[in-house]
Amino acid sequence: MTQPPPPPPDQPAQQPGFGAPAGPPQPPVPPAPQPGYGYPAQPPAANPYTQQPPTPTPANPYAQQPGYGYPGGRPSSPTPTPTSAPTPGRNNATLFIVVAAVVVIALIVGGGIWYSKSSDADGKKDDTAGSSTGGAGDTGGKGGGKGSEKVPADPASRVLFQVPLPTANDTTVTAGSWLTDKVYAKTGVARIVGYEPDSGARLWTVPLPGPVCYATGHVSTDGRTAVVFQPKMPPKGSTAGCTQVAAIDLNAGKRLWTKTIKSGDVPINFNNVTVAQQTVAVGGTSGGAAFDLASGTVRWQPKPTDTCYDAGYGGGAELVAVRRCGSGSTAQLHIQTIDPVSGKVDSEYEMTSGIAYASVVSTDPLVVAADVNDSAGDGSGFSDVFSIDNKTGQLRTRISTPGGSYAARCDGIYQLEKCQGVVVGNDRLYLATEAHDGGGGLAKTNEIVAFDLATGKQTGQRADAGDNYTITPLRMDGPNVIAYKDPPYGKGGQIVSIDGGSFSETKLLENPATAAVRAVETAMSPAYGEVLYSQGHLYLSAVYAHAAGSSVSAKEYLVTAFGAGG
């Protein structure tokens, strides 16, 4: 039997949860990404942002299953008592649901975020809108309508504000950044801070007893999100475990609740967190759990009789579980669209045995990426894309995306939504290509290309980065793609909007070509940090802090904000 994957950063080794089989070994760590073409030969020495965390013909889908551990879906009692006896539903081994007698879902229309919200053909609205880089903050959507991003009269930007990088006693995760119409919020060391989006004035601070481990990019329409953090500040070189789950009200600057899930008397560690509608879901090798976003009421949690476990979830418009059953070469992943309140399985797709890990690129439409038989060859976790009907669980199409041709990367092992270089919208997959020779001899460039998620074929649309630029899709804006263009030496980075029909590019922002700005962009481009853009505002932020006294001589920043308008 193979062993569980090694623990992620800032987390101790874990035991497989409640009857869960041991997981397969971790794939090799991919090489650190390089800055844009035209830069000096190597990135700055000892740059903390280069310290990346470990990155790591289907069967017919099952018919609809009942809810987690209950026959017929939702429990008849509002507060059932756990039992060790197997119960029907999700292969007789899923999760214990606790559902409040009345679940109130408050959708504050108009409170919203700067990012556009999509709706499907049935008029069902996405109750979350993304705010993190690399596609994780945007769950796809059907496209259509118009984008919300306005073209500034002058796209030339200036620095609005900068936040110095905090020091820590060790390399510490600072992942997590969010943007609403009221606040830009960013994880620091054992805290989350809200800043006024233009001036950078500190609006509020949410202190935490320990560092954040994981943060979701999804934000509810009423400005709420979730994080997993350590219960205390650990000594140097150790960890206190990623056992605490909390909901954060970004507009009010409050921690709404904090919860732990225990196996006996031992708190369970979680490897990922997401928000779908009004549910917070967390997963890992010990299984998955879910909570009401407003109250923290437990919706479900692992059971001692589980023989499969939810490795993680994708959130946003829908809630999708990546469920692992079996072990070793016979392990199988089940991709399940589930009801965010009851945990009832609405549809299921079984991936081919032997696919060790999968990432959720989008939940609506449902798009999953995997490195099939380690064929990507570059540690990207991205060799094939599966387009799945999330109503029936049937495979629509499978798209080959070899690592040598496409520049997308996904974690898949721990943070199942953490993908870069790929977004979904208009029922299409928008994918960055690997850099290749451009014009003028030594020039390098790349493109964003589109695949039809119904047929799996390229649409023929192509957005060129331009010589010595590389382009990365960030998210959708209605039918349009928002992308970041990593600049060559002597130029500033750009944000562009790519028309979903014509694929013409419109420049929304261009940064100054100064040495100081280039240093920031090198350290916090999409390959190194988090990138948020909305309405002429660009926020670049770091995902790690480190101990004082490192060999880095230049001043370092947690956040640098830019604003268009010169």
C-alpha positions as CSV (number, residue, x, y, z in Angstrom):
1,M,0.0,0.0,0.0
2,T,1.3,3.4,-0.9
3,Q,1.8,6.1,1.8
4,P,-0.1,9.3,2.2
5,P,1.3,12.4,0.4
6,P,3.8,14.4,2.5
7,P,2.3,17.2,4.5
8,P,2.0,20.6,2.8
9,P,4.0,23.6,4.1
10,D,3.2,24.6,7.7
11,Q,1.4,21.4,8.4
12,P,2.4,18.1,10.2
13,A,2.1,14.7,8.7
14,Q,-1.4,13.3,8.8
15,Q,-3.0,9.9,9.1
16,P,-5.5,8.8,6.6
17,G,-9.0,9.7,7.9
18,F,-11.6,7.4,9.3
19,G,-11.0,4.4,7.2
20,A,-9.7,6.4,4.2
21,P,-7.0,4.6,2.2
22,A,-3.5,6.0,2.2
23,G,-2.9,8.3,-0.6
24,P,-0.4,8.0,-3.4
25,P,3.0,9.6,-3.3
26,Q,3.5,13.2,-4.1
27,P,4.7,14.0,-7.6
28,P,8.0,15.9,-8.0
29,V,8.1,19.5,-7.2
30,P,8.0,21.6,-10.4
31,P,10.8,24.1,-11.1
32,A,10.2,27.6,-9.9
33,P,8.7,29.7,-12.7
34,Q,10.8,32.4,-14.3
35,P,10.1,36.1,-14.8
36,G,9.0,37.5,-18.1
37,Y,11.2,37.3,-21.1
38,G,13.6,40.1,-21.6
39,Y,14.5,40.3,-17.9
40,P,18.1,39.7,-16.6
41,A,19.1,36.1,-16.7
42,Q,17.9,35.2,-13.2
43,P,15.4,36.4,-10.7
44,P,16.6,38.4,-7.6
45,A,18.7,36.3,-5.3
46,A,16.9,34.7,-2.3
47,N,13.6,36.1,-3.4
48,P,11.0,34.8,-0.9
49,Y,8.3,34.6,-3.5
50,T,10.2,31.9,-5.4
51,Q,9.6,29.6,-2.5
52,Q,6.7,27.7,-3.8
53,P,4.7,25.1,-1.9
54,P,4.7,21.5,-3.2
55,T,3.0,21.5,-6.5
56,P,2.1,18.6,-7.5
57,T,-12.0,5.9,-21.5
58,P,-13.8,6.8,-18.1
59,A,-16.4,4.6,-16.6
60,N,-20.1,5.5,-16.9
61,P,-21.2,7.9,-14.3
62,Y,-23.3,6.7,-11.4
63,A,-27.0,7.6,-11.1
64,Q,-28.0,10.2,-8.5
65,Q,-27.1,9.3,-5.0
66,P,-28.7,10.2,-1.7
67,G,-27.1,12.6,0.7
68,Y,-24.0,12.1,2.9
69,G,-24.8,9.1,5.1
70,Y,-28.5,9.4,4.9
71,P,-31.1,7.5,2.8
72,G,-33.0,9.8,0.6
73,G,-30.9,12.9,0.9
74,R,-31.5,15.4,3.8
75,P,-31.9,14.1,7.3
76,S,-35.4,14.0,8.8
77,S,-34.1,15.3,12.1
78,P,-32.4,18.7,12.4
79,T,-29.7,17.5,14.7
80,P,-29.0,13.7,14.1
81,T,-26.6,11.8,16.3
82,P,-23.5,10.2,14.7
83,T,-23.5,6.5,14.3
84,S,-20.8,4.1,13.5
85,A,-23.0,1.8,11.4
86,P,-22.8,2.2,7.6
87,T,-25.7,4.0,6.0
88,P,-26.7,4.3,2.4
89,G,-25.5,7.1,0.2
90,R,-22.1,8.0,-1.2
91,N,-20.9,4.3,-1.1
92,N,-22.1,3.8,2.5
93,A,-19.2,5.8,3.8
94,T,-19.4,9.5,3.6
95,L,-20.2,12.3,5.9
96,F,-22.2,13.1,9.0
97,I,-24.6,15.9,8.2
98,V,-25.9,18.4,10.7
99,V,-28.5,20.6,9.2
100,A,-30.1,23.4,11.1
101,A,-33.9,23.3,11.3
102,V,-34.1,26.4,9.2
103,V,-31.3,27.5,6.8
104,V,-31.6,31.1,5.9
105,I,-29.6,32.1,2.8
106,A,-29.3,35.9,2.7
107,L,-28.4,37.2,-0.7
108,I,-27.7,40.9,-0.4
109,V,-28.1,42.0,-4.0
110,G,-26.1,45.0,-4.9
111,G,-23.7,44.6,-2.0
112,G,-21.6,42.7,-4.4
113,I,-18.1,42.7,-5.5
114,W,-16.4,44.5,-8.3
115,Y,-16.2,41.4,-10.3
116,S,-19.1,40.6,-12.5
117,K,-21.5,37.7,-11.5
118,S,-22.7,35.3,-14.1
119,S,-26.0,33.4,-14.4
120,D,-26.8,30.2,-16.3
121,A,-29.6,29.6,-18.7
122,D,-32.0,28.8,-15.9
123,G,-31.4,32.1,-14.2
124,K,-29.4,30.6,-11.3
125,K,-27.0,33.2,-10.0
126,D,-23.5,32.5,-8.8
127,D,-23.5,33.5,-5.2
128,T,-19.8,34.0,-5.1
129,A,-17.4,36.0,-7.2
130,G,-13.7,35.4,-7.3
131,S,-10.9,37.5,-6.1
132,S,-7.8,35.5,-6.4
133,T,-5.4,34.9,-9.2
134,G,-5.0,32.1,-11.7
135,G,-8.6,31.1,-12.2
136,A,-9.3,30.0,-8.7
137,G,-11.5,33.0,-8.1
138,D,-13.6,32.5,-11.1
139,T,-15.6,29.3,-11.5
140,G,-16.4,29.7,-15.1
141,G,-19.9,30.8,-15.9
142,K,-21.7,30.6,-19.2
143,G,-20.6,34.0,-20.5
144,G,-22.9,36.2,-22.5
145,G,-23.9,39.8,-21.7
146,K,-21.4,42.5,-21.4
147,G,-18.3,42.8,-19.3
148,S,-18.3,45.3,-16.3
149,E,-14.7,46.5,-16.7
150,K,-14.6,50.1,-18.0
151,V,-11.8,51.3,-20.2
152,P,-9.9,54.1,-18.5
153,A,-9.3,57.3,-20.4
154,D,-5.6,56.9,-19.6
155,P,-4.4,53.3,-18.9
156,A,-1.0,54.6,-17.6
157,S,-0.9,53.7,-14.0
158,R,0.8,55.1,-10.8
159,V,1.5,53.4,-7.5
160,L,-1.4,54.0,-5.2
161,F,0.1,52.5,-2.0
162,Q,2.5,49.8,-0.8
163,V,2.4,47.7,2.3
164,P,5.8,46.5,3.6
165,L,6.4,42.8,3.9
166,P,6.1,41.8,7.5
167,T,8.8,39.8,9.2
168,A,8.2,36.4,10.7
169,N,10.3,33.9,12.7
170,D,10.3,31.6,9.8
171,T,8.9,31.4,6.2
172,T,5.2,32.0,6.7
173,V,2.3,31.8,4.4
174,T,0.5,35.1,3.6
175,A,-1.7,33.7,0.8
176,G,-5.1,35.2,0.6
177,S,-6.3,38.5,-1.0
178,W,-9.8,39.7,-1.7
179,L,-11.5,42.7,-3.3
180,T,-15.0,44.0,-2.7
181,D,-16.5,47.4,-3.5
182,K,-15.6,48.5,0.0
183,V,-12.2,47.0,0.8
184,Y,-9.0,45.4,-0.4
185,A,-8.1,42.7,2.2
186,K,-4.8,40.8,2.5
187,T,-3.5,38.1,4.7
188,G,-0.5,39.1,6.8
189,V,1.3,37.1,9.5
190,A,-1.4,35.8,11.8
191,R,-3.9,38.5,10.7
192,I,-6.0,39.7,7.9
193,V,-6.0,43.4,7.2
194,G,-8.6,45.5,5.3
195,Y,-7.3,48.5,3.3
196,E,-9.1,51.4,1.6
197,P,-8.8,50.4,-2.1
198,D,-7.4,53.8,-3.2
199,S,-5.4,55.2,-0.4
200,G,-4.4,52.0,1.4
201,A,-5.5,53.4,4.7
202,R,-6.0,50.6,7.2
203,L,-9.8,50.1,7.7
204,W,-9.7,47.1,10.1
205,T,-7.5,44.2,11.3
206,V,-8.7,40.7,12.1
207,P,-6.1,39.1,14.4
208,L,-5.6,35.3,14.4
209,P,-3.9,33.2,17.0
210,G,-1.7,31.6,14.3
211,P,-0.7,32.0,10.6
212,V,-3.1,31.3,7.7
213,C,-2.5,28.0,6.0
214,Y,-5.0,28.2,3.1
215,A,-7.5,30.8,1.8
216,T,-10.2,30.6,-0.8
217,G,-10.5,33.2,-3.5
218,H,-14.3,32.9,-3.5
219,V,-16.3,35.7,-1.8
220,S,-20.1,35.6,-1.2
221,T,-22.3,38.4,-2.5
222,D,-22.5,39.7,1.0
223,G,-18.7,40.0,1.2
224,R,-17.8,36.8,3.2
225,T,-15.0,34.4,2.7
226,A,-13.1,31.6,4.6
227,V,-9.6,30.6,5.7
228,V,-7.9,27.7,7.4
229,F,-5.3,28.7,10.0
230,Q,-3.0,27.4,12.8
231,P,-4.3,27.6,16.4
232,K,-1.1,29.3,17.6
233,M,2.2,30.7,16.4
234,P,4.5,27.7,15.9
235,P,8.2,27.7,16.9
236,K,10.6,28.1,14.1
237,G,10.8,25.1,11.9
238,S,7.6,23.5,13.1
239,T,3.8,23.8,12.8
240,A,0.8,23.8,15.1
241,G,-1.4,22.2,12.5
242,C,-3.9,23.6,10.0
243,T,-7.0,22.7,12.1
244,Q,-8.9,26.0,12.5
245,V,-11.6,27.0,10.0
246,A,-13.0,30.5,10.1
247,A,-15.4,32.7,8.1
248,I,-14.4,36.3,7.6
249,D,-16.8,39.2,6.9
250,L,-14.6,41.4,4.6
251,N,-16.9,44.4,4.6
252,A,-17.3,44.5,8.4
253,G,-13.8,43.4,9.2
254,K,-14.9,40.6,11.6
255,R,-14.2,36.9,12.2
256,L,-17.7,35.5,12.2
257,W,-16.8,32.1,13.7
258,T,-14.1,29.5,14.2
259,K,-14.6,25.8,14.1
260,T,-12.5,22.6,14.4
261,I,-13.5,19.0,13.5
262,K,-12.0,16.2,15.6
263,S,-11.2,12.5,15.1
264,G,-11.7,11.4,18.7
265,D,-9.9,14.0,20.7
266,V,-7.5,15.0,17.9
267,P,-8.3,18.0,15.7
268,I,-8.3,17.2,12.0
269,N,-5.9,19.0,9.6
270,F,-7.3,20.4,6.4
271,N,-5.5,21.0,3.2
272,N,-7.9,23.3,1.3
273,V,-11.0,25.5,1.8
274,T,-13.6,27.0,-0.5
275,V,-16.9,28.8,-0.4
276,A,-19.9,27.8,-2.5
277,Q,-23.1,29.8,-2.2
278,Q,-23.6,30.0,1.6
279,T,-21.4,27.0,2.5
280,V,-17.8,26.7,3.6
281,A,-16.2,23.4,2.6
282,V,-12.8,22.0,3.7
283,G,-11.0,18.8,2.7
284,G,-7.9,16.7,3.1
285,T,-6.7,13.2,3.6
286,S,-8.8,12.9,6.8
287,G,-12.0,13.7,4.9
288,G,-14.1,16.7,4.2
289,A,-16.4,18.9,6.3
290,A,-18.8,21.7,5.6
291,F,-20.3,24.6,7.6
292,D,-22.9,27.3,7.1
293,L,-21.1,30.4,6.0
294,A,-23.2,32.8,8.3
295,S,-23.4,30.7,11.5
296,G,-20.7,28.1,11.3
297,T,-23.3,25.3,11.9
298,V,-21.7,22.0,10.8
299,R,-23.4,20.7,7.6
300,W,-21.4,17.4,7.5
301,Q,-18.2,15.9,8.7
302,P,-16.2,12.7,8.3
303,K,-17.6,9.5,9.9
304,P,-15.5,6.6,11.4
305,T,-16.9,4.2,8.9
306,D,-15.8,6.1,5.8
307,T,-13.9,4.1,3.3
308,C,-13.7,7.0,0.8
309,Y,-12.8,10.5,1.7
310,D,-13.3,14.0,0.2
311,A,-9.8,15.2,-0.7
312,G,-11.1,18.6,-1.4
313,Y,-13.7,20.8,-3.0
314,G,-14.3,23.3,-5.8
315,G,-16.6,26.2,-5.0
316,G,-18.3,29.2,-6.5
317,A,-21.5,28.7,-8.4
318,E,-21.7,25.0,-7.5
319,L,-20.0,22.8,-4.9
320,V,-17.9,19.9,-6.4
321,A,-16.2,17.2,-4.3
322,V,-13.1,15.3,-5.4
323,R,-13.6,12.1,-3.6
324,R,-10.9,9.4,-3.3
325,C,-11.8,5.7,-3.0
326,G,-9.4,2.8,-2.9
327,S,-5.6,2.9,-2.6
328,G,-2.5,2.5,-4.7
329,S,-2.9,1.7,-8.4
330,T,-6.6,0.9,-7.9
331,A,-7.5,4.2,-6.3
332,Q,-10.2,6.1,-8.1
333,L,-11.4,9.7,-8.0
334,H,-15.1,10.5,-8.0
335,I,-16.0,14.0,-9.2
336,Q,-19.3,14.8,-7.5
337,T,-21.5,17.8,-7.8
338,I,-23.2,18.1,-4.5
339,D,-25.9,20.1,-2.8
340,P,-24.1,22.7,-0.7
341,V,-26.6,22.5,2.1
342,S,-27.6,18.8,2.4
343,G,-24.5,17.2,0.8
344,K,-26.7,15.2,-1.5
345,V,-24.9,14.0,-4.6
346,D,-26.5,15.5,-7.7
347,S,-24.2,13.9,-10.2
348,E,-21.0,11.9,-10.3
349,Y,-18.3,11.1,-12.7
350,E,-15.7,8.4,-12.1
351,M,-12.2,9.2,-13.4
352,T,-10.1,6.4,-14.8
353,S,-8.3,4.3,-12.1
354,G,-4.7,5.4,-11.6
355,I,-5.3,9.1,-11.9
356,A,-3.8,10.1,-8.6
357,Y,-4.9,13.8,-8.3
358,A,-7.3,16.2,-9.9
359,S,-8.0,19.9,-9.8
360,V,-11.3,21.7,-10.1
361,V,-10.8,24.5,-12.7
362,S,-14.5,25.4,-12.8
363,T,-17.7,24.2,-11.2
364,D,-20.2,25.6,-13.6
365,P,-19.5,24.5,-16.3
366,L,-17.7,21.6,-14.6
367,V,-14.1,21.4,-15.7
368,V,-11.4,19.2,-14.1
369,A,-7.7,19.0,-14.9
370,A,-5.4,16.1,-14.2
371,D,-1.9,14.9,-15.0
372,V,-2.8,11.5,-16.4
373,N,0.0,9.0,-15.9
374,D,2.4,11.8,-15.1
375,S,2.4,12.6,-18.9
376,A,2.7,16.4,-18.5
377,G,6.4,15.8,-17.8
378,D,6.9,19.2,-16.1
379,G,5.3,18.8,-12.7
380,S,2.4,21.1,-13.7
381,G,-0.3,18.7,-12.7
382,F,-1.9,19.5,-16.1
383,S,-1.9,17.1,-19.0
384,D,-5.6,16.6,-19.7
385,V,-8.8,18.5,-19.2
386,F,-12.2,16.8,-18.6
387,S,-15.3,18.7,-19.5
388,I,-18.2,17.1,-17.5
389,D,-21.9,17.7,-17.5
390,N,-22.6,18.6,-13.9
391,K,-26.3,17.8,-14.2
392,T,-25.8,14.2,-15.5
393,G,-22.2,13.4,-14.6
394,Q,-21.4,12.4,-18.1
395,L,-18.2,13.3,-19.8
396,R,-18.7,15.9,-22.5
397,T,-15.2,15.8,-23.9
398,R,-11.6,15.3,-22.9
399,I,-9.0,17.7,-24.1
400,S,-5.3,16.8,-24.3
401,T,-3.1,19.7,-23.0
402,P,0.5,18.5,-23.1
403,G,2.9,20.2,-20.7
404,G,5.3,21.1,-23.5
405,S,2.6,23.1,-25.3
406,Y,0.6,24.8,-22.6
407,A,1.6,26.8,-19.5
408,A,-1.2,26.0,-17.1
409,R,-0.3,24.7,-13.7
410,C,-2.5,23.2,-11.0
411,D,-1.8,21.9,-7.5
412,G,-4.2,19.0,-7.3
413,I,-2.6,17.4,-4.3
414,Y,-3.6,19.9,-1.6
415,Q,-5.2,23.1,-3.0
416,L,-7.6,21.6,-5.5
417,E,-8.7,25.0,-6.9
418,K,-5.2,26.4,-7.2
419,C,-4.7,26.7,-11.0
420,Q,-2.8,29.3,-12.9
421,G,-2.8,30.1,-16.7
422,V,-6.3,28.8,-17.3
423,V,-9.9,30.2,-16.9
424,V,-13.3,29.1,-18.1
425,G,-16.2,31.1,-19.6
426,N,-18.5,31.1,-22.6
427,D,-18.4,27.3,-22.4
428,R,-14.8,27.6,-23.4
429,L,-11.4,26.8,-21.9
430,Y,-9.0,29.7,-22.2
431,L,-5.4,28.5,-21.9
432,A,-2.0,30.1,-21.9
433,T,0.5,28.5,-24.3
434,E,4.2,27.9,-23.4
435,A,6.6,30.6,-24.5
436,H,8.2,30.2,-27.9
437,D,10.3,32.1,-30.4
438,G,8.7,35.3,-31.6
439,G,9.8,37.8,-34.1
440,G,13.2,39.5,-34.2
441,G,15.5,36.7,-33.5
442,L,15.8,36.5,-29.7
443,A,12.2,37.5,-28.9
444,K,10.0,35.2,-27.0
445,T,6.2,35.3,-26.7
446,N,3.1,33.2,-26.0
447,E,-0.6,33.3,-26.6
448,I,-4.0,32.5,-25.0
449,V,-6.0,30.0,-27.1
450,A,-9.6,28.8,-26.7
451,F,-11.1,25.3,-26.7
452,D,-14.8,24.5,-27.0
453,L,-15.9,22.6,-24.0
454,A,-18.6,20.7,-25.9
455,T,-16.4,19.4,-28.8
456,G,-12.9,19.6,-27.3
457,K,-11.7,21.4,-30.4
458,Q,-9.8,24.7,-30.6
459,T,-12.0,27.5,-31.7
460,G,-9.2,29.2,-33.7
461,Q,-9.2,32.2,-31.3
462,R,-5.8,33.4,-30.3
463,A,-4.6,36.4,-28.3
464,D,-0.9,37.2,-28.8
465,A,1.2,38.5,-26.0
466,G,3.5,40.4,-28.3
467,D,7.3,40.1,-28.6
468,N,9.0,39.6,-25.2
469,Y,5.7,39.7,-23.3
470,T,4.0,36.6,-21.8
471,I,0.3,36.6,-21.2
472,T,-1.7,34.9,-18.5
473,P,-5.5,34.7,-18.2
474,L,-6.7,35.8,-14.7
475,R,-10.5,35.6,-14.8
476,M,-13.6,36.2,-16.8
477,D,-15.4,39.6,-17.0
478,G,-18.8,38.5,-18.5
479,P,-17.9,37.2,-22.0
480,N,-14.4,38.7,-21.9
481,V,-11.1,37.4,-20.6
482,I,-9.0,39.6,-18.2
483,A,-5.3,38.9,-18.6
484,Y,-2.0,40.0,-17.3
485,K,0.9,40.6,-19.6
486,D,4.3,40.1,-18.0
487,P,6.6,42.7,-19.6
488,P,10.2,42.6,-21.0
489,Y,13.0,44.5,-19.4
490,G,12.4,48.2,-19.8
491,K,8.6,47.9,-19.9
492,G,5.7,47.8,-17.4
493,G,3.2,45.1,-17.0
494,Q,-0.2,45.4,-18.6
495,I,-3.8,44.3,-17.9
496,V,-5.8,43.7,-21.0
497,S,-9.4,42.7,-21.8
498,I,-9.8,40.1,-24.5
499,D,-13.1,40.2,-26.3
500,G,-14.8,36.8,-26.1
501,G,-16.0,37.0,-29.7
502,S,-13.4,38.8,-31.8
503,F,-10.5,38.1,-29.4
504,S,-9.3,41.7,-29.8
505,E,-7.3,43.1,-26.9
506,T,-8.1,46.4,-25.1
507,K,-5.5,47.8,-22.8
508,L,-7.0,48.6,-19.3
509,L,-3.8,49.4,-17.4
510,E,0.0,49.7,-18.0
511,N,2.5,50.1,-15.2
512,P,5.4,52.4,-15.2
513,A,8.7,51.1,-16.6
514,T,10.8,52.1,-13.6
515,A,13.3,49.8,-11.9
516,A,11.3,49.8,-8.7
517,V,8.1,48.8,-10.4
518,R,9.9,46.1,-12.4
519,A,11.3,44.6,-9.2
520,V,7.8,44.4,-7.7
521,E,6.3,42.8,-10.8
522,T,9.1,40.3,-11.0
523,A,8.5,39.2,-7.4
524,M,4.7,39.3,-7.5
525,S,3.6,38.4,-11.1
526,P,1.1,35.5,-11.4
527,A,3.9,33.0,-11.3
528,Y,5.0,34.3,-7.9
529,G,2.2,36.0,-6.1
530,E,-1.5,37.0,-6.2
531,V,-2.9,39.4,-8.8
532,L,-6.3,41.1,-8.6
533,Y,-7.6,43.7,-11.0
534,S,-10.9,45.6,-11.1
535,Q,-12.0,49.0,-12.5
536,G,-8.6,50.5,-13.1
537,H,-7.1,49.1,-9.9
538,L,-4.3,46.4,-9.9
539,Y,-3.2,44.7,-6.7
540,L,0.0,42.6,-6.6
541,S,0.7,40.7,-3.3
542,A,3.1,38.2,-1.8
543,V,2.2,34.7,-0.7
544,Y,5.1,34.3,1.8
545,A,6.8,36.4,4.5
546,H,10.2,35.3,6.0
547,A,12.5,35.9,8.9
548,A,14.5,39.1,9.1
549,G,18.1,39.1,8.1
550,S,17.8,37.2,4.8
551,S,20.1,38.0,1.9
552,V,17.5,40.1,0.1
553,S,18.8,43.7,0.1
554,A,16.0,45.5,-1.7
555,K,12.9,46.6,0.2
556,E,10.2,44.0,0.0
557,Y,6.4,44.5,-0.1
558,L,3.4,42.5,1.0
559,V,1.2,44.6,-1.3
560,T,1.7,47.0,-4.2
561,A,-1.4,48.7,-5.6
562,F,-1.6,50.5,-8.9
563,G,-4.3,52.8,-10.3
564,A,-4.9,53.8,-13.9
565,G,-5.2,57.5,-14.9
566,G,-1.6,58.6,-14.8
